[in-house]
Amino acid sequence: MIRWLPLAAALACILSSRTPVQAQNVPVRVEDDAGRVLVFEASPQRIVSLVPVATEILFSLGEGSRVVGRSRFDDYPPEARDIPDVGDAIRPSIETVLLRDPDLVILIGGSDNADAVREMERLDVPHVVVLFNTLEDLHQNIIRLGRIVGRANRARGLWEGIERDMEAVRSAVEGKPTPTVYYDVGYPPAFTIGAGSYLDTLLAMAGGRNVFGDLAAPSPRVSLEAIIARDPDVIIYPVTGSGPPHSAGPAERPGWENLRAVKQGAVVQVPSDLMHRLGPRVGQAARILVEALHPDTLGSYEW
């Protein structure tokens, strides 16, 4: 069972407790990314996760068996595909979700999904709203979900492992040149990453410099003229397991043939399903970027 409290009231409850109590004997209080304080009287056992990263986190915490419904995009780990599919992650069918009889629904935040969140509130469906835009979001959600399902220690260990992976990436590129990078999010038209994207952070961690890192938006639309003016050393081109997601690769696009990266064959494919999911495998994603930008590390660094 979940109760929602205004933040001030929840803090008052916490501060009013003067006697230490064993964790299992008190409700678990967490604040979600909508700014609501949720009070869990018991650990949820039937979770519908409409956020692929949240599903992956729950499996990483050893609690995948509690997930009784997922969005159609939740495909990792492979066992997640055996969980009943309840449809879209954004603007989901509330009726379909409720057929799974959940005691917790995990929803992505943001304006696109505001109607679904409001409907959950109206129907008094227990739910938690999460965001996954930055590495700190990932950190907070690992810890938050760990507390909700009674796996706080395991959650801390999971994040510490991710931190070790990221530190290994930083060490691998220390002292190496910093190539300029264009990250190809979409085409046509051309979309890339800006400073608001966690991928910008991963590029810097992996020893690269995003040529559009001066733009604040996470995924800005850019012109060919702007790409030519910034003339990146490397183009990172995400592809799916079944082939490129775009209509044409960078080397086949009109006007791109004179870019330095295209002329020098420095268009590097990376797996989009891994790169575009900010989850427990983020260290693996950063390592792939290191190998794309600094291929000499493959034989010279022990991961």
C-alpha positions in Angstrom: 0.0 0.0 0.0 1.2 3.5 -0.8 0.2 6.8 0.8 1.1 10.2 -0.7 2.1 13.0 1.6 2.9 16.7 0.9 6.7 17.2 1.2 6.4 19.4 4.3 4.1 16.8 6.1 6.4 14.0 5.2 9.4 15.8 6.6 7.5 16.5 9.7 6.8 12.8 10.2 10.4 11.9 9.7 11.8 14.6 12.0 9.2 13.8 14.7 10.6 10.3 15.2 13.2 10.6 18.0 13.6 6.9 18.6 15.7 4.8 16.2 13.5 2.1 14.7 14.6 -0.9 12.6 14.1 -0.2 8.9 11.7 -3.1 8.3 9.3 -1.8 11.0 8.8 1.7 9.5 7.2 2.7 6.2 9.6 3.6 3.4 9.3 7.2 2.3 10.7 8.3 -1.1 10.2 11.4 -3.2 9.6 10.8 -6.9 10.5 13.0 -9.8 7.2 14.7 -9.8 8.1 16.1 -6.3 5.6 13.9 -4.4 6.5 12.0 -1.3 5.3 8.4 -1.4 5.0 6.3 1.8 5.2 2.6 1.2 3.5 0.7 4.0 4.6 -2.6 2.4 7.0 -3.5 -0.4 5.1 -3.8 -3.7 4.8 -7.3 -5.2 3.0 -6.6 -8.5 4.8 -3.9 -10.4 3.9 -2.7 -13.9 6.9 -0.9 -15.3 6.3 1.4 -18.2 10.0 2.5 -18.2 12.5 0.2 -19.8 15.4 1.4 -17.7 13.3 0.9 -14.5 12.6 -2.7 -15.6 16.3 -3.3 -16.2 17.1 -1.9 -12.8 14.6 -4.1 -11.0 16.1 -7.2 -12.7 19.6 -6.0 -11.8 18.4 -5.8 -8.2 17.2 -9.4 -8.4 13.5 -8.4 -8.3 12.5 -9.0 -11.9 9.9 -11.5 -10.7 7.8 -8.7 -9.2 7.3 -7.1 -12.6 3.9 -8.3 -13.9 3.5 -5.9 -16.8 5.8 -3.9 -19.1 5.8 -1.5 -22.0 6.4 -2.8 -25.5 9.8 -1.3 -25.4 11.0 -3.2 -22.3 13.3 -5.8 -23.9 16.3 -6.1 -21.6 17.3 -8.4 -20.0 15.9 -11.0 -22.4 13.7 -12.5 -19.6 11.8 -9.2 -19.6 10.2 -10.2 -22.9 8.3 -13.0 -21.2 6.4 -10.4 -19.1 3.0 -9.4 -20.4 3.2 -6.4 -22.7 0.7 -3.7 -21.7 1.4 -1.4 -24.6 3.0 2.1 -24.9 5.3 3.7 -22.4 4.0 7.2 -23.2 0.2 7.8 -22.9 -0.4 4.2 -22.0 -3.8 2.5 -21.9 -4.7 2.8 -18.2 -7.4 0.0 -18.6 -4.8 -2.4 -20.0 -2.4 -1.5 -17.2 -5.0 -2.1 -14.5 -5.8 -5.6 -15.9 -2.5 -6.6 -14.4 -3.8 -5.7 -10.9 -0.6 -3.7 -10.0 0.2 -2.5 -6.5 2.7 -0.1 -8.2 3.0 1.4 -11.6 6.3 3.1 -12.7 5.7 5.9 -15.2 8.1 8.2 -17.1 7.7 11.9 -16.2 7.5 14.8 -18.6 4.8 16.8 -20.4 4.1 14.0 -23.0 3.0 11.7 -20.2 1.2 14.2 -18.0 -2.2 13.0 -18.9 -1.4 9.4 -17.9 0.0 10.6 -14.5 -3.1 12.7 -13.8 -5.3 9.7 -14.7 -3.4 7.5 -12.3 -3.9 10.1 -9.6 -7.6 10.4 -10.3 -8.1 6.6 -10.1 -5.9 6.4 -7.0 -3.6 3.9 -8.7 -0.3 3.6 -6.8 2.5 5.0 -9.0 5.9 6.5 -9.0 7.1 9.0 -11.6 10.7 8.9 -12.7 13.0 10.7 -15.1 16.2 9.4 -16.8 17.9 12.4 -18.4 21.2 12.5 -16.6 23.6 10.2 -14.8 22.4 11.7 -11.5 18.9 10.7 -12.5 20.1 7.1 -13.0 21.8 7.2 -9.6 18.7 8.5 -7.8 16.4 6.0 -9.4 18.6 3.0 -8.6 18.6 4.1 -5.0 14.9 5.0 -5.0 13.8 1.7 -6.6 16.1 -0.2 -4.3 14.5 1.3 -1.3 11.0 0.6 -2.6 11.6 -3.1 -3.2 13.7 -3.6 0.0 17.0 -3.9 -1.8 18.8 -0.7 -0.6 22.1 -2.4 0.0 22.1 -4.1 -3.4 21.1 -0.8 -5.0 24.1 0.9 -3.5 26.3 -1.9 -4.7 24.9 -1.6 -8.2 25.6 2.1 -8.4 29.1 1.6 -6.9 29.8 -0.9 -9.7 28.7 1.6 -12.3 30.9 4.3 -10.8 33.9 1.8 -11.0 33.1 1.2 -14.7 33.0 5.0 -15.4 36.3 5.6 -13.5 37.9 2.8 -15.6 36.7 4.7 -18.7 38.2 8.0 -17.5 41.5 6.2 -16.7 41.7 4.6 -20.1 41.6 7.9 -22.0 43.7 9.9 -19.6 46.4 11.9 -21.5 45.0 10.9 -24.9 44.0 13.4 -27.7 40.5 14.7 -27.6 38.8 14.2 -31.0 35.8 16.4 -32.0 32.6 14.3 -32.4 29.3 14.6 -34.1 26.7 12.2 -32.7 24.1 11.2 -35.3 20.8 11.0 -33.4 18.6 11.2 -36.5 18.4 12.0 -40.2 16.6 13.5 -42.1 16.5 16.2 -40.8 19.8 16.1 -38.8 19.4 15.8 -35.1 22.4 15.5 -32.7 23.1 15.7 -29.0 23.6 18.9 -26.9 24.8 19.6 -23.4 21.4 18.6 -22.0 22.0 14.9 -23.0 23.7 12.3 -20.9 25.4 11.2 -24.1 27.3 14.5 -24.1 28.6 13.5 -20.6 29.5 10.1 -21.8 31.4 11.5 -24.8 33.4 13.7 -22.6 34.1 10.8 -20.2 35.2 8.7 -23.2 37.7 11.3 -24.2 35.8 13.2 -27.0 34.4 16.6 -27.4 30.8 17.1 -28.7 30.9 19.7 -31.5 27.4 20.8 -30.5 28.1 20.7 -26.8 27.5 24.4 -26.7 23.8 23.9 -27.3 21.7 23.4 -24.2 18.9 21.2 -25.7 19.4 17.4 -25.2 18.6 16.7 -28.9 18.8 19.8 -31.1 18.1 19.9 -34.8 21.1 21.2 -36.7 21.8 22.3 -40.3 24.2 20.8 -42.7 26.0 24.2 -42.8 26.5 24.1 -39.1 27.9 20.5 -39.2 30.3 21.5 -42.0 31.4 24.6 -40.1 32.3 22.4 -37.1 33.8 19.6 -39.3 34.1 16.8 -36.7 37.0 14.4 -36.5 34.6 11.5 -35.8 30.9 10.8 -36.5 29.2 8.4 -34.1 26.5 6.6 -36.0 24.0 4.5 -33.9 22.5 1.4 -35.5 20.0 -1.2 -34.4 20.6 -4.9 -34.4 18.5 -5.2 -37.6 20.4 -2.4 -39.5 20.8 1.4 -39.6 17.8 3.4 -38.2 18.2 6.2 -40.7 17.4 6.3 -44.4 21.0 6.8 -45.3 24.4 6.6 -43.5 26.5 9.7 -43.2 28.7 8.8 -46.2 25.6 8.5 -48.5 24.0 11.8 -47.6 24.1 14.7 -50.0 26.6 17.3 -48.9 28.2 15.2 -46.2 31.0 13.8 -48.5 33.3 16.7 -47.7 33.2 16.3 -44.0 36.6 15.3 -42.5 35.2 12.3 -40.7 33.5 11.0 -43.9 36.6 11.6 -46.1 38.9 9.8 -43.5 36.5 6.9 -42.9 35.9 8.0 -39.3 32.2 7.1 -39.2 31.9 4.6 -36.4 28.8 2.5 -35.7 27.6 1.9 -32.2 24.6 -0.1 -30.9 21.7 2.2 -30.5 19.8 -0.1 -28.1 22.6 0.2 -25.6 23.7 3.8 -26.2 20.1 5.2 -26.0 19.1 3.6 -22.7 20.5 5.3 -19.6 20.6 2.3 -17.3 22.8 -0.1 -15.4 24.9 -0.8 -18.6 25.9 2.8 -18.9 29.5 1.9 -18.1 29.5 -0.5 -21.1 28.1 2.2 -23.3 30.9 4.6 -22.2 33.5 1.9 -23.0 32.1 1.4 -26.5 32.6 5.2 -27.0 36.2 4.8 -25.8 36.8 2.1 -28.4 35.1 4.2 -31.1 37.2 7.3 -30.3 40.4 5.7 -29.1 40.7 2.2 -30.8 44.3 1.9 -29.6 42.9 1.3 -26.1 41.6 -2.1 -27.1 44.9 -3.9 -26.6 46.6 -1.5 -24.2 44.0 -1.2 -21.3 42.7 -3.9 -19.1 39.1 -3.3 -18.3 
